[in-house]
Amino acid sequence: MRKHIDKFNDFILKENKSTITFEKINEHTYKLFIDNNEIGSVYLDNAKDSVMFDKTLLPEFSNKKVWGIHQMGIKPKYQGKGYGDILLSNIVKLSKNNEIDLLVLGVLSENEKAVNLYKKHGFSEYKDGVVKYMYLDLKSV
Ligand SMILES: CC(C)(COP(=O)(O)OP(=O)(O)OC[C@H]1O[C@@H](n2cnc3c(N)ncnc32)[C@H](O)[C@@H]1OP(=O)(O)O)[C@@H](O)C(=O)NCCC(=O)NCCS
């Protein structure tokens, strides 16, 4: 039995005979499991406490509740099977449940897979460069 702080029963998904769960591991870390196998993870924080995000770049950033997405990933052997979609959908759902206004992240511009994934889920770019900064207004989804 894993010792997790919390387990989100509403994030349990049955797929064939497997159960996919999105679980809170500690204050900032969440993981995606198929049955007992960890397949992906993400680190979420208050973007205003993060050195990574420049508040002046995003309109109204300072008036909103903003979470930053960091180190999101699916383990290599599970990539390309739709689990990135499931992980990001769960992050969006969790954020909405916590009444967060915006999600922000930075991704290497050359990381086509990740950029496509974020665009597919409605993220827009607010600064481009080697790192592309993107945000999602949670009122729009
Ligand atoms: C980026 C990542 C999270 C995507 O997860 P995944 O499970 O491989 O992606 P999925 O199979 O769920 O695909 C979801 C979407 O991602 C994009 N995508 C996935 N693989 C892709 C590829 N080979 N080429 C282009 N776009 C791709 C597509 O938009 C895809 O949607 P579609 O199938 O409807 O076209 C995963 O590849 C990963 O962990 N990569 C390494 C770590 C990383 O780069 N993390 C992001 C840091 S910001």
The ligand as a Tripos MOL2 file, in Angstrom:
@<TRIPOS>MOLECULE
LIG
   48    50     1     0     0
SMALL
NO_CHARGES

@<TRIPOS>ATOM
      1 C1          5.1110   15.6700  -23.6580 C.3       1 LIG1
      2 C2          4.5050   14.4340  -23.0240 C.3       1 LIG1
      3 C3          4.0680   14.7490  -21.5890 C.3       1 LIG1
      4 C4          3.2510   14.0100  -23.8380 C.3       1 LIG1
      5 O1          2.6880   12.8620  -23.2420 O.3       1 LIG1
      6 P1          2.2620   11.6060  -24.1330 P.3       1 LIG1
      7 O2          1.6280   10.6180  -23.2340 O.co2     1 LIG1
      8 O3          3.4330   11.1660  -24.9170 O.co2     1 LIG1
      9 O4          1.1890   12.2800  -25.1070 O.3       1 LIG1
     10 P2         -0.2060   11.6920  -25.5790 P.3       1 LIG1
     11 O5         -0.0230   10.3550  -26.1840 O.co2     1 LIG1
     12 O6         -1.1920   11.8140  -24.4600 O.co2     1 LIG1
     13 O7         -0.5910   12.7240  -26.7240 O.3       1 LIG1
     14 C5         -1.3020   13.9090  -26.3910 C.3       1 LIG1
     15 C6         -0.9730   14.9750  -27.3970 C.3       1 LIG1
     16 O8          0.4120   15.3520  -27.2940 O.3       1 LIG1
     17 C7          0.9060   15.7100  -28.6000 C.3       1 LIG1
     18 N1          1.8730   14.6980  -29.0240 N.ar      1 LIG1
     19 C8          2.1510   13.5160  -28.4350 C.ar      1 LIG1
     20 N2          3.1100   12.8470  -29.1070 N.ar      1 LIG1
     21 C9          3.4350   13.6320  -30.1580 C.ar      1 LIG1
     22 C10         4.3850   13.4990  -31.2210 C.ar      1 LIG1
     23 N3          5.1670   12.4090  -31.3580 N.pl3     1 LIG1
     24 N4          4.4890   14.5110  -32.1220 N.ar      1 LIG1
     25 C11         3.7320   15.6200  -32.0200 C.ar      1 LIG1
     26 N5          2.8040   15.8100  -31.0310 N.ar      1 LIG1
     27 C12         2.6660   14.8250  -30.1050 C.ar      1 LIG1
     28 C13        -0.3110   15.6650  -29.5090 C.3       1 LIG1
     29 O9         -0.9600   16.9150  -29.4490 O.3       1 LIG1
     30 C14        -1.1560   14.5970  -28.8280 C.3       1 LIG1
     31 O10        -2.5170   14.6890  -29.1680 O.3       1 LIG1
     32 P3         -3.0770   13.8750  -30.4590 P.3       1 LIG1
     33 O11        -2.6840   12.4520  -30.2480 O.co2     1 LIG1
     34 O12        -4.5550   14.0900  -30.3970 O.co2     1 LIG1
     35 O13        -2.4080   14.4720  -31.6520 O.co2     1 LIG1
     36 C15         5.4880   13.2390  -23.0160 C.3       1 LIG1
     37 O14         5.8670   12.9480  -24.3350 O.3       1 LIG1
     38 C16         6.7270   13.4630  -22.1580 C.2       1 LIG1
     39 O15         6.7000   13.1660  -20.9730 O.2       1 LIG1
     40 N6          7.8230   13.9360  -22.7660 N.am      1 LIG1
     41 C17         9.1070   14.1070  -22.0340 C.3       1 LIG1
     42 C18         9.0240   15.1310  -20.9260 C.3       1 LIG1
     43 C19         8.5240   16.4660  -21.4480 C.2       1 LIG1
     44 O16         8.9140   16.9190  -22.5060 O.2       1 LIG1
     45 N7          7.6800   17.1070  -20.6330 N.am      1 LIG1
     46 C20         7.1740   18.4400  -20.9120 C.3       1 LIG1
     47 C21         7.9950   19.4170  -20.1400 C.3       1 LIG1
     48 S1          7.3400   21.0550  -20.3430 S.3       1 LIG1
@<TRIPOS>BOND
     1     1     2 1
     2     2     3 1
     3     2     4 1
     4     2    36 1
     5     4     5 1
     6     5     6 1
     7     6     7 2
     8     6     8 1
     9     6     9 1
    10     9    10 1
    11    10    11 2
    12    10    12 1
    13    10    13 1
    14    13    14 1
    15    14    15 1
    16    15    16 1
    17    15    30 1
    18    16    17 1
    19    17    18 1
    20    17    28 1
    21    18    19 ar
    22    18    27 ar
    23    19    20 ar
    24    20    21 ar
    25    21    22 ar
    26    21    27 ar
    27    22    23 1
    28    22    24 ar
    29    24    25 ar
    30    25    26 ar
    31    26    27 ar
    32    28    29 1
    33    28    30 1
    34    30    31 1
    35    31    32 1
    36    32    33 2
    37    32    34 1
    38    32    35 1
    39    36    37 1
    40    36    38 1
    41    38    39 2
    42    38    40 1
    43    40    41 1
    44    41    42 1
    45    42    43 1
    46    43    44 2
    47    43    45 1
    48    45    46 1
    49    46    47 1
    50    47    48 1
@<TRIPOS>SUBSTRUCTURE
     1 LIG1         1 GROUP 0 **** ****
